[in-house]
Amino acid sequence: MMADEFGVNRETIRQTLVEDSGKRKAASRFVPHAFSDDPRHERVQYAEDIIKTARRNKKIFNSIVAEDETWCFRYDPTTKRQSAEWKSPASTKGKKVRLQKSKVKTMLVCFYNSKGIIHHEFVPKGQNVTGSFYLSVLECLWKRIRHVRPKYSASGSWFLLHDNAPVHSAVAVQEFFTRKQVCVLHHPPYSPDLDPCDYFLFPKLKLPLKGHLFEDVQDIQAAVTSSLRAIPQEDVQRSFQSLLDRATCSIDAEGTYFE
């Protein structure tokens, strides 16, 4: 296009851009959402609050319980990196067929903190994730916390970090938080890069499952449960500490998505 515009040959354009100006052609990066000023400001405010809170209380990340939902598939294709092979320079490059995720799937609801998984369950087939269903999950979480995290039994002793999905703000759910005196951390919209479940737990969980074809939903759930238990505790702990670094990156990026 530039060669036609300026009436010169393509090689001249290439030399000018690449050799003289040091330019390179870069592909655009997919992002979850295009931000306007208000959501960007909200992300920056959230990041600043995390940093300020961490300065006042260095153990704050031991008190956060992160929650989210994700789909787990009967077949999830391997990544390009997983398919990489060691080959000599003379070898031909391998080919990878672009396969789609299976339509057979199950939804996981998971709560975890810096010590590991607290509670997880799978949404029954045909069940929509509504406010009443999420409330029943929270009731199970509350019983589980008293058993595996007794230090969280006291009112206001832990913070719940979940996204702004409509079911999380249902009236019955909010009444549960008030009744149990659960402190809920406000999470900015469209911000998986600031959610430990999205940037750590679910990718870590699903990576070993990619490329495997499971028999049925029960087989998927068994593999997911096994993969959850296999995540090293030190990695789990670092995932919350990295939230502080990500908050700093978000501020430096002025609320846009960062690398």
Rosetta blueprint (number, residue, H / E / L):
1 M L
2 M H
3 A H
4 D H
5 E H
6 F H
7 G L
8 V L
9 N L
10 R H
11 E H
12 T H
13 I H
14 R H
15 Q H
16 T H
17 L H
18 V H
19 E H
20 D H
21 S L
22 G L
23 K L
24 R L
25 K L
26 A L
27 A L
28 S L
29 R L
30 F L
31 V L
32 P L
33 H L
34 A L
35 F L
36 S L
37 D H
38 D H
39 P H
40 R H
41 H H
42 E H
43 R H
44 V H
45 Q H
46 Y H
47 A H
48 E H
49 D H
50 I H
51 I H
52 K H
53 T H
54 A H
55 R H
56 R H
57 N L
58 K L
59 K L
60 I H
61 F H
62 N H
63 S L
64 I E
65 V E
66 A E
67 E E
68 D E
69 E E
70 T E
71 W E
72 C E
73 F E
74 R L
75 Y L
76 D L
77 P L
78 T L
79 T L
80 K L
81 R L
82 Q L
83 S L
84 A L
85 E L
86 W L
87 K L
88 S L
89 P L
90 A L
91 S L
92 T L
93 K L
94 G L
95 K L
96 K L
97 V L
98 R L
99 L L
100 Q L
101 K L
102 S L
103 K L
104 V L
105 K E
106 T E
107 M E
108 L E
109 V E
110 C E
111 F E
112 Y E
113 N E
114 S L
115 K L
116 G E
117 I E
118 I E
119 H E
120 H E
121 E E
122 F E
123 V L
124 P L
125 K L
126 G L
127 Q L
128 N L
129 V L
130 T L
131 G H
132 S H
133 F H
134 Y H
135 L H
136 S H
137 V H
138 L H
139 E H
140 C H
141 L H
142 W H
143 K H
144 R H
145 I H
146 R H
147 H H
148 V H
149 R L
150 P H
151 K H
152 Y H
153 S H
154 A L
155 S L
156 G L
157 S L
158 W L
159 F E
160 L E
161 L E
162 H L
163 D L
164 N L
165 A L
166 P H
167 V H
168 H H
169 S H
170 A L
171 V H
172 A H
173 V H
174 Q H
175 E H
176 F H
177 F H
178 T H
179 R H
180 K H
181 Q L
182 V L
183 C E
184 V E
185 L E
186 H L
187 H L
188 P L
189 P L
190 Y L
191 S L
192 P H
193 D H
194 L H
195 D L
196 P H
197 C H
198 D H
199 Y H
200 F H
201 L H
202 F H
203 P H
204 K H
205 L H
206 K H
207 L H
208 P H
209 L H
210 K L
211 G L
212 H L
213 L L
214 F L
215 E L
216 D L
217 V H
218 Q H
219 D H
220 I H
221 Q H
222 A H
223 A H
224 V H
225 T H
226 S H
227 S H
228 L H
229 R H
230 A H
231 I L
232 P L
233 Q H
234 E H
235 D H
236 V H
237 Q H
238 R H
239 S H
240 F H
241 Q H
242 S H
243 L H
244 L H
245 D H
246 R H
247 A H
248 T H
249 C H
250 S H
251 I H
252 D H
253 A L
254 E L
255 G L
256 T L
257 Y L
258 F L
259 E L
